[in-house]
Amino acid sequence: MATSIESWGELAPVPAIPVLSAGFPYIEIFDSCNWAYAGTCVNLRSGPGTNFPVVMQLRNNIVLKVASTTVVDGRTWYQIGFDAEIRYPERVTSDWYVAADYARLFYDPGLLATTTGVDASSAKRIVIDRTKEMLYAYDGDALFMQQAISVGLELTPTPRGTFYIYRKLPDSYMQGPIPDLSDQYYDLPGVPWDLYFTKDGGAIHGAYWHNNFGRPWSHGCVNLPPAAAEVLYEWADLGTPVIVTD
């Protein structure tokens, strides 16, 4: 982890990060603890300095949207914002800041959505095999990806059927319980590389909190290793069919 700042300095005025043609600023956490909190974790703090309280510990591959930057004593801090409404906003009780030392900055168009249904002009499709716990991504007859996944547990199964990607964004703050679907509590900020295919919140996304791919493990979503999820996210377009079978 970073060396503590010995004294609190004045905030240096820093222009907001510009919105480039490539999109909005995001960060991915690296050089932190793993899914099981093994190793030294990057701290999320309530302000831009190590003298601010730790809000939570961030594991590798968490993706967060950057709202602004601040420099304190020569060290850059990212203030975190959110792409979408939070189901339980009362759980966020302070500002969120991350030191830039442990964050990969990148740009993405951000939240994209469609209501036009399947993109008939594309030959791409994603097949989820719940029994084999496998994802297959095709472009026509060509297999683009074959990846072990984790689908929903028995009480929160991944729905069968044919859907399409209607919403995509680099990060989601996923929280439970979900009314009428699940009474289980969970609180997962920065879920990376999200491809939503049901209006109830079913999505294909990276999972930084477990390493049990090949076994059921989710609340109904389709979990991938974060690196594979990023590749699929960049490949899949809005309107890509998602076929979930047994």
Beta strands, then each sheet from edge to edge (+ up, - down):
strand 1: 11-12
strand 2: 24-29
strand 3: 42-45
strand 4: 54-58
strand 5: 63-72
strand 6: 75-81
strand 7: 97-99
strand 8: 103-108
strand 9: 112-113
strand 10: 124-129
strand 11: 134-139
strand 12: 142-148
strand 13: 161-164
strand 14: 167-178
strand 15: 182-196
strand 16: 203-206
strand 17: 222-224
strand 18: 241-245
sheet 1: 1+ 5- 2+ 8-
sheet 2: 1+ 5- 6+ 7-
sheet 3: 3+ 4-
sheet 4: 9+ 14- 15+ 16- 17-
sheet 5: 12+ 11- 10+ 18+ 13-
end
